[in-house]
């Protein structure tokens, strides 16, 4: 499998990261999978010097992007741990998603239930006499809310 390494300065939470030009490209093999999102890859020993400046990787075999987490040298091989960048890999699907947002940092919607935002309701009483009524004791009760 071919691994292409980049230096990315974008925030890790950004969906579409700016890759720029590739810093280096190596052929490696899968050593072990740590979990569903992390794996260790064995690269040639000379890759160690390049990984110092790289923090992002694309693996053509999987067609996915990864963050370079850590790396070490073992028996003239460089072992690099990669963590999948789920935001970049699924950015098209995330952008196509339609959702109702419950909470915003600046805008509030009083029609959506949100425990983090207090909405206060005050009682308002208004008494008005109608011009025409059956007698002077007629009342109309109206409630809102």
C-alpha positions in Angstrom: 0.0 0.0 0.0 1.2 3.5 -0.8 1.1 6.2 1.9 1.3 9.8 0.9 2.2 12.2 3.7 1.3 15.9 4.0 1.7 18.7 6.5 -1.8 20.1 7.3 -2.2 23.3 9.3 -6.1 23.3 9.4 -8.0 22.6 12.6 -8.6 18.9 13.1 -12.4 19.6 13.3 -12.5 21.1 9.8 -14.3 18.9 7.2 -12.3 19.6 4.1 -8.7 20.1 4.9 -6.2 21.9 2.7 -3.6 19.3 1.8 -1.2 21.2 -0.4 1.7 19.3 -2.0 2.8 15.9 -0.8 5.9 15.9 1.4 6.7 12.2 0.9 5.3 9.0 -0.4 6.3 5.5 1.0 5.2 1.9 0.5 4.3 0.3 3.7 2.5 -2.7 5.2 -0.1 -3.1 7.9 1.4 -4.2 11.2 -1.7 -4.3 13.4 -5.0 -2.6 13.9 -5.4 -1.1 17.3 -9.1 -0.5 17.0 -11.6 0.5 14.3 -10.0 3.9 13.8 -6.3 3.4 14.6 -3.6 1.2 13.0 0.1 0.7 12.9 2.0 0.7 9.6 5.6 -0.4 9.0 7.6 1.9 6.7 11.3 1.9 5.7 13.7 3.2 8.3 14.5 6.3 6.3 10.8 7.5 6.7 11.5 8.6 10.3 13.2 11.9 9.2 10.2 12.8 7.0 7.6 12.0 9.6 9.0 14.8 11.9 7.4 17.4 9.6 4.3 15.4 8.5 1.1 15.1 10.4 -1.4 13.8 7.8 -1.5 10.8 5.5 -3.6 9.3 2.7 -3.6 5.6 2.0 -4.6 4.8 -1.6 -5.5 1.2 -0.9 -8.2 2.2 1.6 -9.0 5.6 -0.1 -9.0 7.3 3.3 -7.2 10.1 5.2 -5.4 9.6 8.5 -3.7 11.7 11.2 -0.2 10.7 12.1 -0.3 10.1 15.8 3.1 8.7 16.8 6.1 7.0 15.3 9.1 5.0 16.4 12.1 3.1 14.9 12.3 -0.7 15.4 15.0 -2.8 13.7 15.6 -0.3 10.9 11.9 0.1 10.3 9.7 3.0 11.1 6.4 2.2 12.8 3.8 4.9 12.5 0.4 4.9 14.2 -2.4 6.4 12.1 -5.8 7.6 13.3 -8.6 7.8 10.8 -9.9 11.3 10.0 -13.6 10.6 9.9 -14.6 14.1 9.1 -12.5 14.3 6.0 -13.4 10.7 4.8 -17.1 11.3 5.2 -17.3 15.1 4.5 -19.6 14.6 1.4 -22.1 12.6 3.4 -21.9 15.0 6.4 -22.6 18.0 4.1 -25.5 16.3 2.5 -27.2 15.6 5.9 -30.3 17.6 6.8 -30.8 18.1 10.5 -32.6 20.2 13.1 -30.0 21.9 15.3 -30.9 22.0 19.0 -28.2 24.4 20.2 -26.3 27.3 18.7 -23.6 29.5 20.2 -25.4 32.7 19.3 -28.9 32.0 17.9 -31.8 30.6 19.9 -35.1 29.2 18.9 -37.8 29.3 21.5 -39.8 26.6 19.8 -37.0 24.0 20.3 -36.6 22.4 23.7 -33.2 23.2 25.1 -32.2 22.8 28.8 -29.2 24.9 28.3 -31.2 28.0 27.4 -33.7 29.4 29.8 -36.9 30.9 28.5 -39.0 32.9 31.0 -42.7 33.3 30.7 -44.4 36.1 32.7 -48.1 36.2 33.3 -49.9 39.2 31.8 -53.4 40.1 32.8 -55.5 42.6 30.8 -59.0 43.6 31.8 -61.1 45.5 29.2 -64.8 46.4 29.2 -66.7 45.6 26.1 -69.0 48.3 24.7 -71.9 45.9 24.2 -72.7 43.1 26.7 -75.7 41.3 28.1 -75.1 42.8 31.6 -72.2 44.4 33.4 -70.9 41.0 34.8 -70.0 39.2 31.5 -66.3 38.1 31.2 -64.2 36.5 28.4 -61.2 34.5 29.6 -58.4 34.0 27.1 -55.2 32.0 27.7 -52.2 31.9 25.4 -49.3 29.5 25.6 
